[in-house]
């Protein structure tokens, strides 16, 4: 097989990221959602690259793309690598996709060098992480880890189609799968991801490691009031649900701002009946609360619920706050992270450890295996946006670090 240098492999990686970004459900934007036509095309394209790297390829019942190297011997353990292939709407090129295509490139480099790893590698492109279609994240990695529950299967999209119906397809039935692996089969899970923040850029570093993934709670918040005529109802007599929701948005911002590193976000709000000349009788909004310490996140959620109740009582509104997603913080493996950090230092001279405020598939896979994460610098920390960008030199650094990680991990195993 011809030699493939890391420089060549990094250039190929950049071209593939560009090519994959053009696989979309929307013209003129990168959008791929759970089990959509674009996701199927993405699996076909990335699957072809996996086969070219010598991996066997399949797509499981959850739509996860799985590429696997041949085990060197019976009973050999497996290293998981990967990330998600779905995107937010009008996404960038790197979020998720980098973590799937980077290990393929690293395996191509090792294969060209004639390096035979003493363990199997399974590269997974998870079918859903962003929560766009069903407003709940991790459906792909939940299914892979055997954690998909009845509540997950009952979630419905805007068209009223449930997760269970999507997965059943023409078969008409879908049974929940068990975990793809037993914990004793696995060495661990390595996920590479853009930082989605500005710290590495400020420090002038191409990459760093993740110490922990912050816990995350999402909720659906609703205020109920009374609709009325906008011109004839005096201000003092109004029960304006949208005004109550607006006050809650500002209160959530102030609450989190006074309690770093807590973050709280309202990203979606709707009012009913939604007419310009009618006082809103109902308003619904999303709430996303994150903190690297579970106790801090839980206390914040309770505090925000009490704040909502106070607002509703003062304004004579009804109020509810129902959890739609709740994930605890996930500490990364000390052993695998230390090995990854040594690879980063070997390439960059130093290494920083960052807590991830964003959620990742590693949250679910941590139930199966120890987790490590490599963060890669992205320009100005921009993510979930078409301007998301990783420089070629940083792709090259991330690839070399990943190759080094695989080689050093292999040295721990008897030949």
C-alpha positions in Angstrom: 0.0 0.0 0.0 1.4 3.5 -0.8 2.7 5.6 2.0 0.3 8.2 3.4 1.9 11.0 5.4 0.0 12.8 8.1 0.1 16.0 5.9 -1.5 14.1 3.0 -4.0 12.5 5.3 -4.9 15.9 6.9 -5.5 17.4 3.5 -7.7 14.5 2.6 -9.6 14.9 5.9 -10.2 18.6 5.0 -11.6 17.7 1.6 -13.8 15.0 3.1 -15.2 17.5 5.7 -16.1 19.8 2.9 -17.7 17.0 0.9 -19.7 15.8 3.8 -21.0 19.3 4.5 -22.7 19.3 1.1 -24.8 16.3 2.1 -27.9 18.0 3.5 -31.7 18.0 3.8 -31.8 21.7 2.9 -30.4 23.4 -0.2 -27.8 26.0 0.5 -27.2 24.9 4.2 -25.9 21.9 6.1 -28.7 20.2 7.9 -28.9 16.5 8.7 -31.5 15.2 11.2 -32.2 11.8 12.7 -33.0 9.1 10.1 -33.5 11.7 7.3 -32.6 11.1 3.6 -29.5 13.2 4.1 -28.4 11.1 7.0 -28.7 8.0 4.9 -26.6 9.6 2.2 -24.0 10.6 4.8 -23.8 7.1 6.0 -23.2 5.8 2.5 -20.5 8.4 1.8 -18.6 8.0 5.1 -19.1 4.2 4.9 -17.2 4.2 1.6 -14.3 6.1 3.3 -14.4 3.6 6.1 -14.1 0.7 3.7 -11.2 2.4 2.0 -9.4 2.4 5.4 -9.9 -1.3 5.7 -12.9 -1.3 8.0 -16.0 -3.5 7.8 -19.1 -1.4 7.7 -22.7 -1.7 8.8 -25.6 0.5 9.9 -27.5 -0.6 13.0 -31.2 -0.3 13.8 -30.8 3.2 15.3 -29.1 4.5 12.1 -25.6 4.5 13.7 -22.8 4.0 11.1 -20.3 1.5 12.5 -16.9 0.8 10.9 -14.7 -1.9 12.5 -11.2 -3.1 12.1 -10.5 -6.8 12.2 -9.7 -8.1 15.7 -6.1 -9.3 15.8 -7.0 -12.4 17.8 -10.0 -14.0 19.6 -10.9 -12.2 22.7 -9.1 -9.0 21.8 -10.6 -5.9 23.3 -12.0 -2.9 21.4 -11.3 0.8 21.4 -14.3 2.9 20.4 -13.8 6.2 18.5 -16.4 8.5 17.0 -18.9 11.3 17.3 -22.2 12.2 15.6 -23.1 12.7 11.9 -26.3 14.7 12.5 -26.3 18.5 12.7 -28.2 21.5 13.9 -30.0 23.4 11.2 -27.7 25.5 9.0 -24.7 24.0 10.7 -20.9 24.2 10.2 -18.6 21.5 8.7 -16.8 20.3 11.8 -19.2 19.7 14.8 -19.6 16.0 15.0 -18.2 15.2 11.6 -14.6 15.8 12.7 -14.9 13.2 15.4 -16.0 10.6 12.8 -13.6 11.4 10.0 -10.5 12.0 12.1 -10.2 8.4 13.4 -10.7 7.1 9.8 -7.8 9.3 8.7 -5.6 8.1 11.6 -6.3 4.4 10.8 -5.4 5.1 7.2 -2.0 6.5 8.3 -1.3 3.5 10.5 -2.4 1.1 7.8 -0.1 2.7 5.3 2.7 2.3 7.8 2.0 -1.3 8.2 1.1 -0.9 11.8 -1.1 -3.7 13.2 -2.9 -2.7 16.4 -3.2 -5.3 19.2 -6.9 -4.4 19.6 -9.9 -3.8 17.4 -11.1 -0.2 16.7 -14.7 0.6 16.1 -15.5 4.0 14.6 -19.1 5.1 15.2 -21.0 7.9 13.4 -23.9 8.3 15.8 -27.2 9.0 14.1 -28.5 11.7 16.5 -26.9 13.9 19.1 -28.2 17.4 18.5 -31.8 16.9 19.5 -33.2 18.8 16.5 -36.0 16.6 15.2 -37.3 15.3 18.6 -36.1 18.0 21.0 -34.1 15.4 23.0 -30.5 14.6 22.3 -28.4 11.4 22.2 -30.9 9.1 20.5 -28.1 7.4 18.5 -25.6 6.9 21.4 -28.4 6.0 23.8 -29.4 3.2 21.5 -25.8 2.0 21.0 -25.4 1.9 24.8 -28.7 0.1 25.4 -30.2 3.1 27.2 -33.1 4.0 24.9 -36.2 4.1 27.0 -39.9 4.0 26.5 -40.0 7.8 26.9 -37.5 8.2 24.2 -39.5 6.0 21.8 -42.6 8.0 22.6 -41.1 11.4 21.6 -42.8 13.0 18.6 -41.5 15.4 15.9 -43.5 18.4 14.6 -45.4 16.1 12.3 -46.6 14.0 15.2 -44.4 11.0 14.2 -42.8 9.2 17.1 -39.3 7.9 17.4 -40.7 4.4 17.6 -42.5 4.9 14.3 -39.4 6.2 12.6 -37.4 3.3 13.8 -40.0 0.7 12.9 -40.3 1.9 9.3 -41.9 -0.6 7.0 -41.5 -3.4 9.6 -44.2 -1.8 11.8 -42.5 -2.8 15.1 -39.3 -1.8 16.9 -37.9 -3.4 20.0 -35.3 -1.6 22.1 -31.8 -2.9 21.5 -29.4 -3.9 24.3 -25.9 -2.4 24.5 -23.6 -3.0 21.5 -20.8 -4.2 23.8 -20.2 -5.5 27.3 -18.1 -3.2 29.4 -15.3 -5.8 29.8 -15.0 -5.9 26.0 -13.9 -2.3 25.7 -10.7 -0.4 26.3 -12.5 3.0 26.2 -14.0 5.6 24.0 -12.1 8.5 22.4 -14.1 11.4 20.9 -12.4 14.3 19.1 -14.5 17.4 18.8 -14.1 21.1 18.1 -13.9 23.1 21.3 -16.9 25.2 20.5 -15.4 27.9 22.7 -12.6 30.5 22.6 -10.1 29.2 25.2 -7.7 27.3 23.0 -7.6 30.2 20.6 -6.8 32.6 23.4 -4.0 30.3 24.6 -2.6 29.8 21.0 -3.0 26.0 21.2 -4.3 23.7 18.5 -5.7 21.2 20.9 -6.4 20.3 24.5 -8.0 17.6 26.5 -11.4 17.5 28.3 -11.5 16.9 32.1 -15.3 16.5 32.3 -18.5 17.0 30.4 -20.9 19.3 32.2 -24.3 18.0 33.3 -27.3 19.2 31.4 -31.0 19.6 32.2 -33.5 20.6 29.5 -37.1 21.6 30.3 -40.3 22.8 28.7 -41.6 25.8 30.6 -45.2 27.0 30.2 -47.1 30.0 31.4 -50.9 30.2 31.2 -52.9 33.4 31.4 -56.0 34.7 29.7 -56.2 36.0 26.1 -57.9 39.4 25.6 -58.3 42.3 23.3 -55.1 44.3 23.1 -57.0 47.6 22.9 -59.7 47.2 25.5 -58.1 45.3 28.4 -56.4 47.7 30.9 -52.8 46.9 31.8 -53.6 46.3 35.5 -56.3 43.7 34.6 -54.2 41.6 32.2 -53.0 38.1 32.7 -50.4 38.2 29.9 -48.6 34.8 29.6 -46.0 36.1 27.2 -45.0 39.0 29.6 -44.6 36.4 32.3 -42.4 34.3 30.0 -40.3 37.3 29.0 -39.7 38.1 32.7 -38.6 34.5 33.3 -36.1 34.8 30.4 -34.5 37.8 32.0 -34.6 36.2 35.4 -32.9 33.1 34.2 -30.1 35.1 32.6 -29.6 37.1 35.8 -29.7 34.0 37.9 -27.0 32.2 35.9 -24.8 35.3 35.5 -24.5 35.6 39.3 -23.5 31.9 39.7 -20.6 31.0 37.4 -19.8 28.5 35.9 -23.6 27.9 35.7 -25.2 28.7 32.4 -28.9 28.9 31.6 -30.4 29.5 28.2 -33.8 30.0 26.7 -33.5 29.3 23.0 -37.1 29.0 21.9 -40.3 30.8 22.8 -43.8 30.7 21.4 -47.0 32.5 22.3 -50.7 31.6 21.7 -52.8 32.6 19.9 -50.0 34.6 18.4 -51.9 37.5 17.0 -50.6 41.1 17.0 -53.8 42.5 18.6 -54.4 39.7 21.2 -52.9 39.4 24.6 -51.1 36.1 24.8 -53.2 33.5 26.8 -50.4 30.9 26.8 -46.6 30.9 26.3 -44.1 28.1 26.1 -40.4 28.3 26.2 -37.3 26.0 26.4 -34.8 26.0 29.2 -31.3 24.6 29.1 -29.3 24.5 32.4 -25.7 23.3 32.6 -23.1 23.0 35.3 -19.9 20.9 35.7 -21.0 19.8 39.2 -24.3 17.9 39.4 -25.3 19.4 42.8 -24.9 23.0 41.3 -27.0 22.1 38.3 -29.8 20.6 40.4 -29.8 23.5 42.9 -30.0 26.0 40.0 -32.9 24.1 38.4 -34.8 24.2 41.7 -34.0 27.9 42.0 -35.3 28.7 38.5 -38.5 26.7 39.1 -39.1 28.8 42.2 -38.4 32.0 40.3 -41.0 30.9 37.7 -43.6 30.2 40.4 -43.0 33.6 41.9 -43.4 35.3 38.6 -46.6 33.4 37.8 -48.1 34.1 41.3 -47.5 37.8 41.0 -49.0 38.0 37.5 -51.9 35.6 38.3 -50.7 33.0 35.8 -50.4 29.2 35.8 -46.9 27.8 35.6 -45.3 24.4 34.8 -41.7 23.3 34.2 -41.3 19.8 32.9 -38.0 18.1 32.4 -37.4 16.7 28.9 -33.7 15.7 29.3 -31.5 15.2 32.3 -27.9 14.1 32.2 -25.4 14.2 34.9 -21.8 15.4 34.5 -19.3 12.9 33.2 -15.7 12.9 34.4 -13.3 11.8 31.8 -11.0 8.8 32.4 -7.8 9.8 34.3 -5.8 7.1 32.6 -6.9 7.6 29.0 -6.9 11.4 29.5 -3.3 11.3 30.9 -2.2 9.3 27.8 -4.0 11.7 25.5 -2.5 14.7 27.3 1.0 13.3 26.9 0.4 13.0 23.1 -0.8 16.6 23.0 2.3 17.8 24.9 4.5 15.7 22.7 3.2 17.6 19.6 2.4 21.1 21.0 4.8 21.4 24.0 2.0 21.8 26.5 -1.5 20.7 27.2 -4.5 22.3 29.0 -7.5 20.5 30.4 -10.9 22.0 29.8 -14.4 21.2 31.2 -16.9 20.9 28.3 -20.0 23.0 28.6 -21.4 21.3 25.6 -22.9 17.8 25.7 -21.3 15.0 23.7 -22.0 11.3 22.8 -19.4 10.5 25.5 -22.2 11.2 28.1 -24.0 8.1 27.0 -21.0 6.0 26.1 -19.5 6.5 29.5 -22.1 3.9 30.7 -20.2 1.4 28.6 -16.6 2.5 28.7 -14.1 5.0 30.1 -14.2 8.2 28.1 -11.5 10.6 26.9 -12.0 13.6 24.7 -9.7 15.7 22.5 -10.7 19.3 21.9 -9.5 21.0 18.7 -9.3 24.7 18.3 -12.0 26.4 16.2 -11.8 30.0 15.0 -13.2 32.5 17.5 -15.0 29.6 19.2 -17.8 29.8 16.6 -19.9 26.7 16.4 -23.5 25.7 15.3 -23.0 28.2 12.5 -21.8 28.1 8.9 -18.7 30.1 9.9 -17.5 27.3 12.0 -13.8 26.8 11.0 -10.8 24.7 11.9 -7.5 25.6 10.2 -5.6 23.0 8.2 -2.6 23.2 10.6 -4.9 22.3 13.5 -6.4 19.4 11.6 -2.9 18.2 11.0 -2.0 18.5 14.7 -5.2 16.7 15.7 -4.5 13.9 13.3 -0.9 13.5 14.5 -2.1 13.5 18.1 -4.6 10.8 17.3 -2.1 8.6 15.5 0.3 9.0 18.5 -2.5 8.1 20.9 -3.2 4.9 19.0 0.4 4.0 18.8 1.1 4.7 22.5 -2.0 2.8 23.6 -0.9 -0.2 21.4 2.4 -0.3 23.3 0.6 -1.1 26.5 -0.7 -4.4 25.1 1.4 -7.6 24.7 2.1 -8.6 21.1 
